[in-house]
Amino acid sequence: MKRCLGDFAKSKKCGVCRNRKVRQPTVELNDGRQVHEWGEFCELDVPNKIVMTRRFGGNPLLGERETTLTYRLEPSPHGTLVTVREEGFIGRSEAAYGNAENWEKVLGWLDGYLSSR
């Protein structure tokens, strides 16, 4: 999935927290249930690429299966081209399609936010 956003790639540099307890974000599902998510950074190539793992506690379509997220950030004449690839859905096509729809929403929100700045 690719989407062009504003000056996202020019944002601050990232760092990696090692051996620290990291806050687990809570995600609210469409039915109102909440699940926690956690993972770790596997690769940081600032400002071009971020690779991380992700798990949800009790996701109804994915269980606690780990997925791998790769974010690629490429300069574009219109700002930054953001490509998100999430792998780990073999045998879970319903989860894969639902997740792709969610990424479309999230990237749309990010695009709207950055376009308004």
Secondary structure, 3 states (H helix, E strand, C coil): CEEEECCHHHCCCCCCCCCCCCCCCEEECCCCCEEEEECCEEEEECCCEEEEEEEECCECCCECCCEEEEEEEEEECCEEEEEEEEECCCCCHHHHHHHHHHHHHHHHHHHHHHHCC
